[in-house]
């Protein structure tokens, strides 16, 4: 990317086929790349003013610099992919209309519907969504959170929201999580980075009531203890009777989960089936939906997941779309053969006799006291000496 002439993949021989991609997130960008390599014309529609999806509007710039993302998108654009921004499905166009104009469609509508905390007074208390907050910051909106911010949740969105709150001026940021550190789904390195920056994480704590005040919000919490594992495999948090206490906050940010908002296809005459979780129902190998010629991938299929999973789904869906457009049997990408010797402790020790053991080199980072004042990339990167 730093090269004056970075590599641009060569599009395949023109097929004469057109594909519409709804969503310029990681799955949509991946699908666009591979479909152009197959020679198909590709138009990408997105409701935002720029491409990237959650890469741009969900992952803060201190983790993924915007200039890097822009360069990556630029390389896809140079392949001949057309981007149509500020176009919202269900408002500016429909799937039915796309079916008349394109030979195939790939839906990547994401999972951007914030889950409710389901606590008393939540709506009156004015809790804001973690993903909406991160999007507003990425769009450059001015946001005054006040000094005492409480973030509810234990995933990566909660960590990102807390660290972002510090960077836009909040003095005291606390995360409330109902389980222990061991059950926390957020990446451990991100959790450690947040703590280094001054985020205070209160484990085994659950909000139960919100009350709006003239100075902000009064939040009633209850302490928890862990019981037996639940369906998620994690130990179930159980309230401790009589342990309620109150805290005062300027703002509450809710980041306890997100789902798929499929209302954008509610009024479509075509029948795109959904799962019981409201995600788009697809063939897990080919990413075909219930409607011929329409495929889907990314978070709207898997639920909120990491970017690389979405990118993989875009690549796999592109292979199926290519087969569909060529009139071939749709089988998707064959699963690669994977050979493993087992877990590390299962491998015979003599295998490593000629291997020199060395300590892991930690990624150099900006000092915590400096980086909380900026959105510059935290990880500096390895040098040749390291």
C-alpha positions in Angstrom: 0.0 0.0 0.0 3.0 2.3 0.6 4.2 1.7 -3.0 3.7 4.6 -5.5 2.1 1.9 -7.7 0.4 -0.6 -5.4 -0.7 -3.9 -7.0 -4.2 -3.8 -8.5 -5.7 -7.2 -9.3 -6.5 -7.8 -13.0 -10.2 -8.2 -13.8 -11.2 -11.4 -15.6 -12.4 -11.7 -19.2 -15.7 -9.7 -19.4 -18.6 -12.1 -18.8 -21.4 -9.8 -19.8 -23.0 -10.4 -16.5 -23.9 -7.8 -13.8 -24.0 -8.3 -10.1 -25.5 -6.0 -7.5 -24.0 -6.1 -4.0 -26.0 -4.5 -1.2 -23.5 -3.4 1.5 -19.9 -2.2 1.3 -18.8 -3.9 4.4 -16.1 -6.6 4.6 -18.3 -9.3 3.0 -19.4 -7.0 0.2 -15.9 -5.7 -0.5 -14.6 -9.3 -0.6 -17.3 -10.5 -2.9 -16.8 -7.5 -5.2 -13.1 -8.2 -5.5 -13.5 -11.9 -6.4 -16.5 -11.3 -8.8 -14.4 -8.7 -10.7 -11.6 -11.2 -10.9 -14.1 -13.5 -12.5 -15.0 -10.9 -15.1 -18.4 -9.8 -13.9 -19.5 -6.1 -13.7 -20.2 -5.2 -10.1 -22.2 -2.3 -8.5 -22.0 -1.9 -4.7 -24.8 -0.1 -2.9 -24.4 1.3 0.6 -26.4 3.6 2.9 -23.2 5.3 4.2 -21.2 8.1 2.5 -18.1 5.8 2.3 -17.3 2.1 2.0 -16.1 -0.1 4.8 -19.3 -1.0 6.8 -18.3 -2.0 10.4 -14.6 -1.6 9.4 -15.2 2.1 9.1 -18.2 2.8 11.3 -17.8 0.1 14.0 -14.0 -0.3 14.5 -12.4 2.9 15.8 -9.6 4.6 13.8 -7.1 3.8 16.6 -7.5 0.1 15.7 -8.0 0.5 11.9 -6.6 3.8 10.4 -9.0 5.3 7.9 -6.3 6.0 5.4 -5.4 2.3 5.2 -9.0 1.4 4.7 -9.4 4.0 2.0 -6.4 2.7 0.1 -7.8 -0.9 0.2 -11.2 0.3 -1.1 -9.4 2.4 -3.7 -7.7 -0.7 -5.1 -11.0 -2.5 -5.5 -12.4 0.6 -7.2 -9.5 0.6 -9.6 -10.5 -2.9 -10.7 -13.7 -1.4 -12.1 -16.1 -1.9 -9.1 -18.7 0.9 -9.0 -19.8 2.2 -5.6 -23.2 3.9 -5.1 -23.2 5.6 -1.7 -26.1 7.0 0.3 -28.4 4.4 -1.1 -30.5 2.6 1.5 -32.3 -0.7 0.7 -36.0 -0.4 1.3 -36.0 3.4 0.8 -34.0 4.3 -2.3 -34.2 0.9 -4.1 -35.6 -2.6 -3.6 -34.4 -6.1 -4.2 -37.2 -6.6 -6.7 -35.9 -3.6 -8.7 -32.3 -5.0 -8.6 -33.6 -8.4 -9.8 -34.8 -6.7 -13.0 -31.5 -4.9 -13.6 -28.9 -7.4 -12.5 -28.1 -11.1 -13.1 -27.4 -11.9 -9.5 -27.6 -10.1 -6.1 -25.5 -10.4 -3.0 -27.0 -9.1 0.3 -24.7 -7.9 3.1 -27.0 -5.8 5.2 -25.1 -6.4 8.5 -26.2 -6.8 12.1 -26.6 -3.2 13.2 -29.7 -3.5 15.3 -28.7 -2.8 19.0 -30.1 -5.1 21.6 -32.1 -3.6 24.5 -30.7 -3.9 28.0 -34.2 -4.7 29.2 -33.9 -2.8 32.4 -36.6 -0.6 34.0 -36.6 3.0 32.7 -34.2 2.2 29.8 -36.1 4.4 27.3 -36.7 7.2 29.8 -33.1 7.0 31.0 -31.8 7.8 27.5 -29.3 5.0 27.1 -27.5 5.3 23.8 -26.5 2.4 21.5 -22.8 1.4 21.4 -22.8 0.8 17.7 -24.7 4.0 17.0 -22.2 5.9 19.2 -19.2 4.5 17.4 -20.8 5.3 14.0 -21.5 8.9 15.0 -17.9 9.4 16.1 -16.6 7.9 12.8 -18.9 10.3 10.9 -17.2 13.2 12.8 -20.3 14.2 14.8 -19.7 16.3 17.9 -20.8 14.3 21.0 -20.7 15.5 24.6 -20.9 12.5 26.9 -20.1 14.4 30.1 -17.5 13.2 32.6 -19.0 10.0 34.0 -19.7 7.4 31.4 -20.9 3.9 32.1 -20.8 1.3 29.3 -22.9 -1.9 29.7 -21.6 -5.0 28.1 -18.6 -7.3 27.8 -17.9 -7.7 24.1 -15.5 -5.8 21.7 -18.1 -3.1 21.1 -18.3 -2.3 24.8 -14.5 -2.1 24.9 -14.4 0.1 21.7 -17.1 2.4 23.1 -15.3 2.8 26.4 -11.9 3.6 24.8 -13.6 6.0 22.3 -15.4 7.8 25.1 -12.0 8.6 26.7 -10.7 9.9 23.4 -13.6 12.4 23.0 -13.2 13.8 26.5 -14.9 11.7 29.1 -12.9 11.7 32.3 -14.2 8.6 34.1 -15.3 5.6 32.0 -16.5 2.4 33.6 -17.7 -0.9 32.0 -20.4 -3.0 33.8 -20.3 -6.7 33.0 -22.5 -9.3 34.6 -20.0 -12.1 34.5 -16.4 -12.5 35.5 -13.3 -11.6 33.5 -12.9 -15.3 32.4 -16.3 -15.2 30.7 -15.8 -11.9 29.0 -16.2 -12.4 25.2 -14.1 -9.3 24.3 -10.5 -9.9 23.0 -8.2 -10.1 26.1 -5.6 -7.8 24.5 -8.3 -5.2 23.9 -9.4 -5.5 27.5 -5.9 -5.1 28.8 -5.4 -2.0 26.5 -8.6 -0.5 27.8 -7.5 -1.0 31.4 -4.1 0.5 30.6 -5.9 3.6 29.3 -7.8 4.0 32.5 -11.1 2.2 31.8 -12.5 0.7 35.1 -14.2 -2.6 34.5 -16.8 -3.7 37.2 -17.3 -7.4 36.9 -20.3 -9.4 38.2 -22.4 -6.3 38.0 -25.8 -5.9 36.4 -27.9 -2.8 35.8 -31.5 -3.2 36.8 -33.0 0.3 36.7 -32.3 3.7 35.1 -33.7 7.0 36.3 -33.3 10.3 34.3 -32.1 13.2 36.5 -31.3 16.8 35.7 -27.6 16.0 35.9 -27.7 12.8 33.9 -28.8 9.3 35.0 -29.0 7.4 38.2 -28.3 3.7 37.6 -29.3 1.0 40.0 -27.1 -2.1 39.9 -27.1 -5.4 41.5 -24.1 -7.7 42.3 -24.0 -11.1 40.7 -22.5 -14.5 41.4 -21.8 -17.3 39.0 -23.8 -20.5 38.9 -23.7 -23.5 36.6 -22.9 -23.1 32.9 -25.8 -22.0 30.7 -26.5 -22.8 27.0 -23.6 -20.5 26.0 -21.2 -22.7 27.9 -20.4 -19.9 30.3 -21.4 -19.9 34.0 -24.8 -18.3 34.5 -24.8 -15.0 36.4 -27.2 -15.1 39.4 -28.3 -11.9 41.3 -27.2 -11.6 44.9 -30.3 -10.7 46.9 -30.0 -7.4 48.7 -26.8 -6.3 47.0 -28.4 -3.4 45.0 -26.6 -0.1 44.9 -26.8 3.2 42.9 -24.3 5.1 40.8 -24.6 8.5 39.0 -23.7 8.8 35.4 -23.7 11.5 32.8 -24.4 8.9 30.0 -25.1 5.2 29.7 -23.9 3.4 26.6 -25.5 0.1 25.9 -23.4 -2.5 24.2 -24.8 -5.9 25.1 -25.4 -7.3 21.6 -26.7 -6.6 18.2 -29.0 -8.3 15.7 -30.1 -8.2 12.1 -32.6 -5.5 11.0 -34.4 -7.2 8.1 -37.2 -4.6 7.9 -35.5 -3.3 4.7 -36.8 -6.4 2.9 -40.2 -6.6 4.7 -42.2 -5.1 1.8 -40.5 -7.1 -0.9 -42.9 -9.3 -3.0 -40.1 -11.9 -3.2 -39.8 -14.4 -0.3 -36.3 -14.2 1.3 -36.6 -16.5 4.3 -35.2 -15.7 7.7 -34.1 -17.8 10.6 -35.6 -17.8 14.0 -32.9 -15.3 15.0 -34.1 -12.9 12.2 -30.9 -13.5 10.2 -31.0 -14.3 6.5 -31.4 -18.1 6.0 -28.8 -19.4 3.5 -27.2 -22.6 2.4 -24.1 -22.8 4.6 -21.9 -24.0 1.7 -23.2 -21.9 -1.2 -24.7 -18.9 0.6 -27.8 -19.1 -1.5 -31.0 -17.6 -0.1 -34.5 -19.1 -0.6 -34.8 -16.9 -3.7 -33.0 -18.0 -6.9 -30.1 -15.7 -7.9 -30.0 -14.0 -4.5 -27.1 -14.8 -2.2 -26.2 -13.4 1.3 -23.2 -13.3 3.6 -21.6 -11.4 6.4 -23.1 -10.5 9.8 -26.7 -10.6 8.4 -26.1 -14.4 8.1 -23.7 -15.3 10.9 -24.8 -12.7 13.4 -22.3 -10.1 14.7 -18.8 -11.6 14.1 -15.2 -10.6 13.3 -14.3 -9.0 10.0 -12.3 -11.9 8.7 -15.3 -14.2 9.0 -17.4 -11.8 6.9 -14.6 -11.5 4.3 -14.5 -15.3 4.0 -18.2 -15.5 3.4 -17.9 -12.9 0.7 -15.2 -14.9 -1.1 -17.2 -18.1 -0.8 -20.5 -16.5 -2.0 -18.6 -15.0 -5.0 -17.6 -18.5 -6.1 -21.2 -19.6 -5.9 -22.4 -16.5 -7.8 -19.8 -17.2 -10.5 -21.1 -20.8 -10.8 -24.7 -19.5 -11.0 -23.9 -17.0 -13.7 -22.1 -19.6 -15.8 -25.0 -22.0 -15.5 -23.0 -24.5 -13.6 -24.1 -26.5 -10.6 -23.8 -24.4 -7.5 -21.5 -26.1 -5.1 -19.5 -23.2 -3.6 -15.8 -23.6 -2.7 -14.6 -27.1 -1.8 -13.4 -27.4 1.7 -9.6 -27.5 1.9 -7.8 -30.5 3.3 -6.4 -29.7 6.8 -3.8 -31.9 8.4 -3.1 -31.5 12.1 -0.9 -33.3 14.5 -3.3 -32.4 17.3 -2.9 -30.0 20.2 0.6 -28.8 21.1 0.8 -30.9 24.2 -0.1 -34.0 22.1 2.8 -33.5 19.6 5.9 -35.6 20.4 8.5 -33.3 22.1 11.3 -34.6 19.8 9.6 -32.8 16.9 10.9 -29.5 18.5 14.5 -30.7 19.2 16.0 -28.6 16.5 13.8 -25.6 17.2 15.2 -22.7 19.3 12.8 -21.5 21.8 12.4 -17.7 22.1 10.1 -15.5 24.1 7.3 -13.8 22.2 7.9 -10.2 21.1 5.1 -7.9 22.1 3.7 -5.5 19.6 5.1 -2.0 20.3 2.3 0.5 21.2 1.9 4.2 21.8 2.1 5.0 25.5 -1.4 4.8 27.1 -1.2 8.4 28.5 -0.6 9.8 25.0 -2.9 7.6 22.9 -6.1 8.5 24.9 -5.8 12.0 23.5 -5.8 10.9 19.9 -7.3 8.4 17.4 -3.8 7.6 16.0 -3.2 3.9 15.6 -2.2 2.3 18.9 -0.1 -0.4 17.5 3.2 1.0 16.1 4.3 -2.1 14.3 7.4 -4.2 14.3 10.8 -2.9 13.1 13.6 -4.8 11.4 15.5 -4.8 14.6 12.7 -6.4 16.5 
